[in-house]
């Protein structure tokens, strides 16, 4: 009789086990670009995996009012990419480092400003109540992770050398508001949802669903080659 080694494990424990397989360790530590990190905070609610997102304050100079993850540029005092993500999450939404269980770092992404963005995936407790720093964050909300694999509220448009720009519209019943999640944040949500839940998106994506890490690595190194020119 076939026996699954993770039988009896909670959804959270299974997800942690799966995500740890994608941890990059220090693989990209020698890339010479300015660095930043984002924290992807996952939490369980009603036996379902959710992700916490923030809305950038209208007081900020760039990307104001856009949905994003807690994060920002590395500072000299940060000892690592994970440190950067934890410090930024603390500054932006009052999440203390000891309230965060870091699971893995995914393949980084080079953003439009040629900054290397490390993606730190972590679990936080469902009882955490954000305290937004209103200079940086205007709102915080959570969304079921499987939302980023369904097609009803998704659109995409071709963008830059064969890649896709994704858009999702999420109607939050509790806040009675609609949020648009797009660009790099939407891309990361799709990737994390796919890796964590093991279900393929119901729409076209620009990474190889059969080997997502290899295709993300290929994309990163191709962009890195041109970013230094």
VEXDREN-2710 file (C-alpha; in Angstrom, 1 decimal):
% VEXDREN-2710
k/r/px/py/pz
1/UNK/0.0/0.0/0.0
2/UNK/1.4/3.4/-1.0
3/UNK/2.0/5.6/2.1
4/UNK/2.5/9.3/1.9
5/UNK/5.3/10.5/4.2
6/UNK/3.4/13.7/4.8
7/UNK/0.1/12.1/5.7
8/UNK/-1.3/13.5/8.8
9/UNK/0.6/16.8/8.4
10/UNK/-1.2/20.1/8.6
11/UNK/-1.6/22.2/5.4
12/UNK/0.8/24.6/6.9
13/UNK/3.5/22.0/7.6
14/UNK/3.1/20.5/4.1
15/UNK/3.5/24.0/2.5
16/UNK/6.6/24.7/4.6
17/UNK/8.1/21.4/3.5
18/UNK/7.4/22.1/-0.2
19/UNK/8.7/25.7/-0.1
20/UNK/11.9/24.8/1.6
21/UNK/12.8/22.7/-1.5
22/UNK/12.9/25.9/-3.5
23/UNK/15.3/27.8/-1.1
24/UNK/18.2/29.3/-3.0
25/UNK/20.6/29.7/-0.1
26/UNK/23.5/32.0/-1.1
27/UNK/23.4/31.1/-4.8
28/UNK/23.1/34.7/-6.1
29/UNK/25.2/36.5/-3.4
30/UNK/27.9/37.4/-5.9
31/UNK/25.6/39.4/-8.3
32/UNK/26.8/43.0/-8.2
33/UNK/23.6/45.0/-8.3
34/UNK/22.0/47.2/-5.6
35/UNK/19.9/45.0/-3.4
36/UNK/16.4/45.0/-2.0
37/UNK/14.2/42.5/-0.3
38/UNK/10.5/41.8/0.0
39/UNK/8.7/39.7/2.7
40/UNK/5.9/37.5/1.5
41/UNK/3.9/36.9/4.7
42/UNK/1.8/33.7/4.5
43/UNK/-0.8/32.8/7.2
44/UNK/-3.5/30.2/7.8
45/UNK/-7.0/31.4/8.1
46/UNK/-10.0/29.0/8.2
47/UNK/-7.7/26.2/7.2
48/UNK/-6.8/28.1/4.0
49/UNK/-3.5/29.7/3.0
50/UNK/-3.6/33.5/2.7
51/UNK/-1.0/36.1/1.9
52/UNK/-0.8/39.6/3.4
53/UNK/-0.3/42.6/1.2
54/UNK/0.1/46.3/1.8
55/UNK/-1.0/49.4/-0.1
56/UNK/1.7/52.1/-0.5
57/UNK/0.9/55.4/1.1
58/UNK/0.0/58.4/-1.1
59/UNK/2.8/60.3/0.7
60/UNK/5.5/58.3/-1.0
61/UNK/7.3/59.6/-4.1
62/UNK/7.1/56.4/-6.1
63/UNK/4.4/53.8/-6.8
64/UNK/2.0/55.5/-4.5
65/UNK/-1.3/53.8/-3.9
66/UNK/0.0/50.5/-5.4
67/UNK/-0.4/47.1/-3.8
68/UNK/2.9/45.5/-2.7
69/UNK/4.7/43.4/-0.2
70/UNK/6.5/44.9/2.8
71/UNK/10.1/45.5/1.7
72/UNK/12.7/48.0/0.5
73/UNK/16.3/48.6/-0.3
74/UNK/19.1/47.1/1.7
75/UNK/20.8/49.3/4.3
76/UNK/24.4/49.1/5.5
77/UNK/23.3/47.8/8.9
78/UNK/21.4/44.8/7.4
79/UNK/23.4/41.6/7.8
80/UNK/21.6/39.8/5.1
81/UNK/18.8/39.9/2.5
82/UNK/16.5/38.3/5.1
83/UNK/17.4/41.0/7.6
84/UNK/16.4/43.7/5.1
85/UNK/13.0/42.0/4.6
86/UNK/12.4/41.7/8.4
87/UNK/13.5/45.3/9.1
88/UNK/11.2/46.7/6.4
89/UNK/8.2/44.6/7.6
90/UNK/8.8/45.9/11.1
91/UNK/9.1/49.5/10.0
92/UNK/6.1/49.3/7.6
93/UNK/3.5/47.2/9.4
94/UNK/4.8/46.7/13.0
95/UNK/5.7/43.0/12.4
96/UNK/8.4/42.0/14.8
97/UNK/11.2/39.7/13.6
98/UNK/10.3/37.1/16.3
99/UNK/6.8/37.0/14.9
100/UNK/8.1/35.8/11.6
101/UNK/9.1/32.2/10.6
102/UNK/11.2/32.5/7.5
103/UNK/10.8/29.5/5.2
104/UNK/12.9/30.2/2.1
105/UNK/14.4/32.7/-0.3
106/UNK/13.2/32.3/-3.9
107/UNK/15.1/33.2/-7.0
108/UNK/15.5/37.0/-7.0
109/UNK/14.0/39.3/-9.6
110/UNK/15.6/42.3/-11.2
111/UNK/13.1/45.2/-11.2
112/UNK/12.7/48.0/-13.6
113/UNK/15.4/50.1/-11.8
114/UNK/18.0/47.3/-12.0
115/UNK/17.7/46.5/-8.4
116/UNK/18.1/42.8/-7.3
117/UNK/15.0/42.0/-5.3
118/UNK/15.3/39.0/-3.0
119/UNK/12.0/37.3/-2.2
120/UNK/11.7/36.1/1.4
121/UNK/8.8/33.7/2.0
122/UNK/7.6/33.4/5.6
123/UNK/4.8/32.4/7.9
124/UNK/3.2/34.7/10.4
125/UNK/0.4/34.0/13.0
126/UNK/-3.2/34.6/12.0
127/UNK/-3.6/36.6/15.2
128/UNK/-1.1/39.3/14.0
129/UNK/-2.7/42.7/13.8
130/UNK/-0.8/45.1/11.5
131/UNK/0.1/48.6/12.8
132/UNK/0.7/50.4/9.5
133/UNK/3.3/53.2/9.4
134/UNK/1.0/55.7/7.7
135/UNK/4.0/57.5/6.0
136/UNK/4.7/54.3/4.1
137/UNK/1.5/52.1/4.2
138/UNK/-2.1/53.2/3.9
139/UNK/-3.8/49.8/4.2
140/UNK/-3.0/46.1/4.9
141/UNK/-5.2/43.3/3.7
142/UNK/-5.1/39.5/3.3
143/UNK/-6.2/37.4/0.3
144/UNK/-6.5/33.7/-0.2
145/UNK/-3.4/32.5/-2.1
146/UNK/-5.4/30.3/-4.5
147/UNK/-6.9/33.5/-5.9
148/UNK/-3.7/34.0/-7.9
149/UNK/-4.3/30.7/-9.8
150/UNK/-7.8/31.4/-10.9
151/UNK/-8.8/33.2/-14.0
152/UNK/-12.1/35.1/-13.2
153/UNK/-10.5/38.2/-11.9
154/UNK/-7.2/38.0/-13.9
155/UNK/-6.1/39.8/-17.1
156/UNK/-2.7/40.1/-18.6
157/UNK/-1.0/42.1/-21.3
158/UNK/2.2/41.3/-23.3
159/UNK/5.2/43.2/-22.0
160/UNK/8.9/43.6/-22.6
161/UNK/10.5/40.7/-24.6
162/UNK/7.8/38.1/-24.3
163/UNK/7.0/38.5/-20.7
164/UNK/3.5/39.2/-19.4
165/UNK/2.1/41.9/-17.1
166/UNK/-0.5/40.4/-14.8
167/UNK/-3.5/42.1/-13.2
168/UNK/-5.9/40.9/-10.5
169/UNK/-8.9/42.7/-9.0
170/UNK/-9.8/41.6/-5.5
171/UNK/-13.0/42.7/-3.8
172/UNK/-12.4/42.7/0.0
173/UNK/-15.7/42.1/1.7
174/UNK/-14.4/43.1/5.2
175/UNK/-12.9/46.5/4.0
176/UNK/-15.7/46.9/1.3
177/UNK/-13.0/47.9/-1.2
178/UNK/-11.5/46.7/-4.4
179/UNK/-7.7/46.3/-4.8
180/UNK/-5.8/45.9/-8.0
181/UNK/-2.7/43.7/-7.7
182/UNK/-0.4/43.9/-10.7
183/UNK/3.1/44.0/-12.0
184/UNK/6.0/42.5/-10.0
185/UNK/3.7/41.9/-6.9
186/UNK/1.2/39.9/-9.0
187/UNK/4.0/37.9/-10.6
188/UNK/5.3/37.0/-7.2
189/UNK/1.9/36.1/-5.9
190/UNK/1.3/33.7/-8.9
191/UNK/4.7/32.0/-8.4
192/UNK/4.3/31.6/-4.6
193/UNK/0.8/30.3/-5.0
194/UNK/1.9/27.8/-7.6
195/UNK/4.9/26.6/-5.6
196/UNK/3.0/26.5/-2.3
197/UNK/-0.2/24.9/-3.5
198/UNK/1.1/22.8/-6.4
199/UNK/-1.7/23.8/-8.7
200/UNK/-1.1/25.3/-12.2
201/UNK/-2.5/28.7/-12.9
202/UNK/-5.7/28.6/-15.1
203/UNK/-4.2/31.2/-17.4
204/UNK/-1.0/31.8/-19.4
205/UNK/2.2/32.6/-17.5
206/UNK/5.7/33.4/-18.7
207/UNK/7.5/30.9/-16.6
208/UNK/7.8/27.2/-17.2
209/UNK/5.3/25.5/-14.9
210/UNK/7.2/22.2/-15.2
211/UNK/10.4/23.7/-14.0
212/UNK/9.7/27.1/-12.5
213/UNK/13.0/27.6/-10.7
214/UNK/15.1/26.9/-13.8
215/UNK/13.1/29.3/-15.9
216/UNK/13.2/32.0/-13.2
217/UNK/17.0/31.5/-13.0
218/UNK/17.3/31.8/-16.8
219/UNK/15.2/35.0/-16.8
220/UNK/17.3/36.4/-13.9
221/UNK/20.6/35.7/-15.6
222/UNK/19.4/37.1/-19.0
223/UNK/18.3/40.3/-17.3
224/UNK/21.5/40.5/-15.3
225/UNK/23.6/40.2/-18.4
226/UNK/21.9/43.3/-19.9
227/UNK/21.6/45.3/-16.7
228/UNK/25.3/45.7/-16.4
229/UNK/25.9/47.0/-19.9
END
